[in-house]
């Protein structure tokens, strides 16, 4: 009787997980079309507008739609859950440098420097879009919530560190970091709970570790550490 009950419970869990995976995939596919329409319309506005005041909203629309499209791509990849070993090596260090260049406009209007330091060559076998999303979310949040000082991406052997001189994580957020699926207030250097939750999920998928600590002198310090032999 116990064996039958355990088998039935396992079957229910499997069905639930399958439904969740299919739902994520279906919703993501449905959202791609309107997002492509939004991006296309924003591109037309950017090409035809010569007024700087009119271009700024179009740029924000395009950037937001692009980020949403990238998020959908990540969700689709996570929903498929393929074997990590089947992917070719990805240069995470190059991805980090590219994301630093990409988010320079976010700090251009305030006294904040976005830097990349370290020359470690980090290469892992993983989907490139997952690595880019994890690093980009940490950089974007740090740039958004740091009003002065620096946001630094440090490349060390097997590890990517993103630290800032912002307000840091509130104590309540730090306590829930181990249960990041809980909604997190949009305050401090953490940004929104969704971004941090996605980073944590990506790290779990890749077998990497996401860690947080208060930065000496104030601010936040996030690190993504890849396991030995993951390259």
N, C-alpha and C positions, 0 to 999 in steps of 0.2 A: 504493500500500500504506500509506504514511504517512497519507494523508488518511482512508482507511477506518479505520485504527487510532485516529486522533484523534476521528472521528465516533463510533466505538464507545465510546471512553472518555467522551466528552461525554454520550452517551446513558445510560451507567451512572451518571454523577454526577447527571444529572437524575432518574433513577429513585430513586437514594438519597435525594436531597433531598425528592422527593415522598413517599417512605415515611416520612421523618422528620417531615414536616409533617402527614401523615395520622395518624401515630401520636400526635403531640402533641395533635392535635385530638380523636382518639378517647378517649385517656386522660383528657383534661380534661373531656370530656362525661360520662364514666363517674364521675368523682370528684364532679361537681356534686351529684348526688342524695344520696349519703351526707352530704355537708357540709351540705346544706340540712336534712337530718334532725337532724344534730347541733345546728345553730343553732336549730332549732325546739324541740328538747328543752331546750336551755339557756335559751331565752326563757321556757319554762314554769316551769323551776326558779326563774328570777329573779322571775317574777310571784308564785309561790306561797310563796317563802321569805321569812320575816321575820327570820331569824337572819343577822346579818352574817357570821358564820363560814361559813355555808353558801352565802351569796351570792358570796363571793370566788371559790371554785373555779368556780362557774357563770359568773361574769363572765370568768374566764380562758379557759374552754372556748369561750364565745361569741366572744371577741375572737380567739382562735387560729383558729377556724373561719371567721370573717369575713375574716381576713387570707389564709387559704388560698384562699378563694373569689375574693378579689381577684387573687391570684397566678394562678389558673386563667384568669380573664378576660383577664389580660395575655398569658398564653401562647397562648390562642386567637387573640387579636388579632395577635400576632406570627406565628402559623402561617398566617393568611390572607394576610398581606403585601399589603394593598391600596395603591393610590396615595395618597400623603400629601395631594396637592392636592385630593382630593375631600372632605376634612373641613372643617368650619366652624372659624373661629378659636376657640381656647380660651384663657381667661385664666389663664395659669400663675401669675401673681402671686396671684390669688385662691385657687388651689389650694394654694399654699405657705402662705398665711395660715390656711387651713382645716386643713391638716395640723399646723401648729404648735398650734392649739387642740386638735386631736384627741389629740396625744401629751403634753399637759400632765400627765395622770395618771401617766405613766411616770417623771416626775421629782418628783412631789409628795412622795415619802417620803424624798428625799435632798437635800442642799444643792446643788441644780443649778437654774439658771434657764433656761427655754426661751423664747427671744426671737425676734422677727421685726423686722428693720430694713430701711429703704429703702422708697421709695414708687414705684419704677419700675413701669410698666405693661407687663408681659410678656405678649404674646399670640402664639400660634403656631397654625398649621394642623396639627392632630394629634389622634389619639384621646385623649379626656380621661383615660381610665383608664391610658394609658401614662404621661402626664405626672404623674398623681397617684402612680402606683407608683414612678417614678424618684425623685421628691422624698421620698415617704414612707419609702422604704427607707433613704435617707441620714439622714433625721431620726431614724428608729427606731434605727438602729445607733448614732448619736451619743448618743442618750439612754440607750441600754442600757449603753454602755461608758464613759460619763462619770460619775465618782463624786462630783465636786464642781466648782463653777465654773459655766460657761455653755455652752449650745448655742445658736448664733445662726444664723438663716437670713437671709441678706442678699439683697435684691432689687436688682439693677442692670440697666440697659438690656441686654436680650438675654441675661442671665445670672442663674442662681440659685446662690448659694453657701451651703454648710452647713459651719460650722466649730465645733469643740468644744475643750474644755480637758482632754480625756481623755488616755490614754497614747500616742496616736498609732499609726501603722502600723509594725509591725516591718519591719526592713530586707528580710527575705525576701519579705514581702507586697508591698512597694514594687517589688521587682525583678520580680515576676510580674504587676504591675498591667497591663502591656501584653499579657499572655497570661492574662487573667482566667478563662478556662475551666478553668485548673488549680485543683485544690482548694486553698483558702486556710484556714489554721488560724483557729479562732474566737477570736482574741485581738486586743487593741488596739482602736482606734476603728472598725476596718473591719467588725466583726461577722463574719457567716458569708460564705463565698465565694459561696454561692448568691445572696444579696441583692445583693452588689456585681456579680456576673456578670450578673444580671438588669438592673441599672441600666445597665451598659455595653452590653448588647444592645439595650436600649430606645434609648439614645443613638445607636447605630449605625443603628438602624431610622429614627430621626427625622432623621438627618444632623447631630445635635448632637455636642458633644465633652465627654467626661468627663475631668476633670483632677484630680490630687491633688498637694498640697504640704504640707510640715510647717508648722504654724501657728507664728508667732512667739510665743515664750513657752511652747510645748508644745501638743500636740494635733494634730488633723487639720483639713485644709481641702479640701473637695471642691467642685468647681464644674461646673455644666452650662452650656455656652455654645451658644446656638442660632446658626446661620449667618445672616449678613445676608440680608434679603429672605425669611426663613422665615415671617414673620408674614402 
